[in-house]
Amino acid sequence: MSGPALPSLDPSAGELVIAPPAEGDGNWAGAPSAFYDDGTYYLAYRLRRPVNDGRGYANVLARSDDGVAFTTIALFDKDELGTASLERPAVVRRPDGGWRIFLSLSTEGSKHWRIDALDADAPEDLPAGDRVVVWPGDDAVAVKDPVVLIDRDGRWHAWLCCHPLDVAGSEDRMTTRYTSSVDGQTWSDPVQVLAPGLSGWDRRGRRLTTVRHNADGSADAYYDGRRSAEENWYERTGHASAPGLAMPFVVSDPAIVGQSQHGRGTLRYASIVPVGGGRLAGWRVYYEAATPSGANEIRTQFLPA
């Protein structure tokens, strides 16, 4: 497979991008999803308060020229969207030049999640954009936290975090399914491409969080993993690879490649984007990491090519 292996992540070597809304456990700025377009960085992320104080109360879309200092350009409020909570969004520029953001929405009074999409001509107009349900989930599975990539030929690829709902109290279990589309409208049936093993630090679940498409067609990815239900919300990061975007991902090295030095080690939702346009200068990675107070913040690291 071409391209250097995705490196280990170290919050102490990174820079603060988005601070938490408050200090203390349960206050999170996190679940970042990055997009790089013609010299400009876009970052979609989630703001959250503790469970009894709003949970995921907003998604934010921000823009930056340097990848570190971001300015908010759009806000997505959970009450206006009619959802109990929000998790990870994903923003992309459509092949026709317009923009789309995918939102993870919780169903009130249940463990069910679905994914909606909003379309607009400009990123700042997305909150009022045309809205459709893309992946509704069903009584058996909740779907959220999409990773979306549009390849060089304009084909859409997506990886969805899926939570089985068949066992009450065990809905935190997670796998990753893949789906694709030629137009971003009609999607193939999702198929499982990443699941946990029977042992190890990630045996409770594996959630793919970013995909790097290599020149030879292969793919490298970061994923979130956890050992037990008690580690829900405190995931750490691993590495997986696949011979193609539509192929199952394999964890050849079971080591943790990213964790915080603080709290319970949370480092999750790593999102990688290429920097430099036609002449690759490197890669920038964004992730959610625990702070000394127990809150979570968004940090970034630049990885030279």
N, C-alpha and C positions, 0 to 999 in steps of 0.2 A: 504494500500500500504506500502511496506517495505522501510526502509531507511529513514534517516532524511529529512525533507523538505529542498528544496534548499533555502539557506539563502539570506538575502538582501545583496546588493553589495555596498561597500563604497570606492571610489577611494582614499580617504585619508588614508585608512587602507591598501591599496595595494602598490605594488612596480612597478616602471617604468621598462618596458621591451623593448619597441621600441619607440624612440623619433620621432616626426614628421619631415618630410623632411625640413621644414622651419617654422618660426613662422607666426601667422596670420590666419584669417578665410579662410577655404578652403584647408589648408595644413594638410593632414591627413596621419598618419600611423594608419591603422585600419583594420576592417573586419577580425579579427583573427579567425583561425580555428586550434585547437590544436589536437595533436595525441600523445599518450604515448605508447612506445614500448620497453619493456625489459630494463627499467632503463633510457631510453633516451626520451627527449621531442622533438617533431617536431612542428613547428609553421609556418603555411602558412598565409600570410596576404597581404594587398593591400596598395600601396603608391599612394597618390593622390595630385595633385596641384589644384588650383582654376579652375573653368570651362573654362576660356579663356587661360589657360596655361597648358593644357594637360589632365585634369581630372584624371581618374585612369590610370596612365602611366606604372605601373609595379605590378606584384605579386612577392612575395619573399617567399622562403622556407628556414627556418633556423632550427638549431639543438642546443640542450642544454643538459648538464648533470644535472643541478640543477633547471631547469625550469624558471630561471631568466636571466642569461647571455647567449644570443644566438649568434651563428655564422652563417652567410649566407652560404648556400651550393648550392642554385640554384636561378636563376633570370628568370622571364618570362616577356619580353618586349612587350608592346601593338603593336608597329609597326611591330615587327617580327611575331607576331601572326595574324596580319591583322585585328585588331579590333579598334573601335573608343575609347573604354574605357574598363577597367577591374574593376570588383567588387570582391565579396568575393570568394576565392578559398576554397577547402577542400581537405585534404590529408589523405590517408589511406594506410595501408599495406594489400595487397591482401591475401586471404587464402593460395595461392600457394607460398607465400614468396616474391613476387614482390611488386611494389609500383604503386599507381595511384594518380594523382591529377586532380581534377575537376576545371575548370576555367569558370568564368562568363564573357561572351563576348558581347559587344554592337555592334549592326549593325549601320554602318555609316548613318547619316542623318535620323534616325528614333528613336522611343522609344522601339524598339524590342531588346530583349536579348535572348541568347541561352547558353547552357552549353556544353562544350567539355571536353573530358578526355584524358590525356596522361599517357601511361604506360611505365615502365622501370624496370629493375632488381634492381637498386639502386636509392635512392631518388635524389642523385646529378645528375643523368642522365635523369631525367624527362623532362627537356626542349627539349631534342632531342628524346623523346620517341615516341612510336606509338600513333597517335592522331585520335580520332573519335568524331563525334557529338553524344552526348548521349541524350540530351533533346533539340530539335530544337525550341520549341515554335512554334507559327504560327501567322497569321495575327490578331488573336483575343487575344492572351496572350503572354506576355514576361515572361521568366523563368530565374531565377538567384539565387545566394546565397544558394547553396545546403548545407544541413546537411546530412552526410552519416555515417551510422553505420553498422558494420558487426557483427551479433550476434554470440552466442556460437556455433550454428549449421552451421555457414558459410553462412547464408542467408543475403543478402544485403537489407538495408532499407534506404530510402532517403526522405527528406522533402524539397520541393522546394518553394521558394518565387515566387508568381505569380502576375503579374500586368495586369489587363484588359486593352485592347487597344481600346475599343469601343467608348470612349468619349474623344475627343481631349482636351488636357489640364488637364485631370484627370487621367493620367497614373500612378500617384504616389500611387493610391489605391492598397492595397495588401492583399492577403490571403496566406495560406499555404496549399499545396497539398502533399499527401503521395504516394509513389510508392515503389515497391520492386522487387527483382530479386533473382533467385536461383544461378546465375553464374556471376552477375555483367555485363552481356552483354545484355540480353533481359529483359526489364522492364515492369511491369504492367502499365495499364493506370492510370495516377495520379488522385487521388480523394481528395476533399477538407476535411481537418481535423482541420483547425483553421481559423476562420473568425472574423472580428470585430463585436461588438454589435452596438446598436443604440445610445448609449451615452457613456460618459466616456472619459478619457485621451487618449484612444487607438481606438476611433471610426472610424478613417480614415483607419487603417490597422493594421494587426498583422502578423509578420514574425517570425516564430519559428527559433531559432538560435542555440540551443543545446538540446540534449536529453540524460538523464541519464536512463539507463535500470536497473530496480531494480530486486532483486533476485526472486520476485514473478511474474515477467513478466510485471509488470506495468511500467509506465514511468513518469518522471518528466522533465520539460523543462523550459528554459528561452525563452522569446520571445521579440521582439521589437515592440513598438506601437507608434502611433502618433495620435494627435487629428485632424489635419487639413493639407491641402496641404502646408501651410506655415511652418509646422514643418518637412517637408521632409528634410532629412539629420540630423535632430536633435532628433532622436528617444530616448526613454527611455525604461527601461526593466521591464517586468512583469513575472509572474509565471503561468504555466499551467500544467495540469496532465492528464493522460489517463490510462485506465485499461490495455492497451496493445499497442505495438508499432504501430500496424496497425489501431488503434481506433482513433476516434475524440478526440481532446484535449479540456479540459474544464478549464475555468478561474473561479475558485471558489472564489478567493479573488481578487477583481479588483484593489488592491493597486499597486502603483509603488514600485518595490523592488530594483531598481538601477537607480541612476541619479547622474550626476556630480554637484559639487558645483560651477562650472564655466560656463561661456557662457550661453547657452540656456538649460543647463542641460543634454547635450548629454551623454548617456551611452548605448552602443548598441553592438550587435554581441557577446554577452557572449558565451564562449565556455568552457565546463567543461570536464576534463579528470581525471580518477582514478589514484592514485599514490600508488605504493607499490607492484604491481604485485599480486601474490597469497595471500599475507597478506595485506589487504587494510590499508594504513596509512592515507588516506584522499583523498581530491579532490583539484585540482588546477583549478581556473577559470581565463580565459583571457578575456579582453573586451576592446573596444575602448571608450575613455572618453575625454571630452573637457578639455582644459587647459586654464589658465588665458589669454593667448594671442589670444584665439579663434581657435587655431590649435587643432587637436586631436592626442592623443598618445595611445599606448597599455600598459595596466597595468595588473597585476596579483594579485590574493589573494589565499593563501593556506587555505583550510578548513579542519581541523582535522576530522578524522572519529569518 
